[in-house]
Amino acid sequence: MDIFTKYNRKDIQDRQIDTLIGLSKGLTADGVINQDEANFLYSWLIQNQAASENPLIQNLLLKVDAMLADGQLDAEESSELFSILRSISGGVAEVGELSKTTSLPISAPAPKILFENNSFLFTGTCAFGTRKQCQEIIESLGGVNAGGVTKSLNYLILGTYVTDSWAHEAFGRKIEKAIEYRRAGIPLYIVSEEHWLSEANI
């Protein structure tokens, strides 16, 4: 690659990120992401992925593709996408790193995960794949996918793209309920997607 091509590509990527930041600010201006806005963003990402090697664009495309896999943007996905776009519009100091699970109520120390006959529930957007793909892994290891946070739930798995502002998001209700049960002495563990994947040997 000659120096002209190298810098021309960098210039294109810089313009793409500037555009993405602008789009993110516009899409989050009214405090919600609807179906049409998600579809518009998805189309833009597809159109720009070929000319971009930027992990931020590639990563976001994977997230939106998973959210729209069933053709519908549900409330939880809308909330998660809003959080991701808000983090982008607020700055991209760590390119490719959107909003990872950091200051979250994860059980410490991280528990040994026993899959056989135990129940699992995912919340937020997972980096591994769609919700269905994650649930298939649980079932393949002998676990059971729960329909909600109950006293019989064993593990609540926080998707990688759950943000630090979880308490203000739609999926935050699941986390709050899990915390309440945990404080009441119920053996319910809140774990990160990363820990779940490592325990599943994936």
WOSULDA-V957896 format. One record per helix or strand. SS is the DSSP state (A for helix, B for strand). FROM is the first residue (numbers start at 1). TO is the last residue. If there is no record, write none. Layout:
BEGIN
SS/FROM/TO + SS/FROM/TO
END
This chain:
BEGIN
A/3/27 + A/35/49 + A/55/67 + A/75/89 + B/119/123 + A/131/140 + B/144/145 + B/155/158 + A/166/168 + A/172/183 + B/189/192 + A/193/199
END
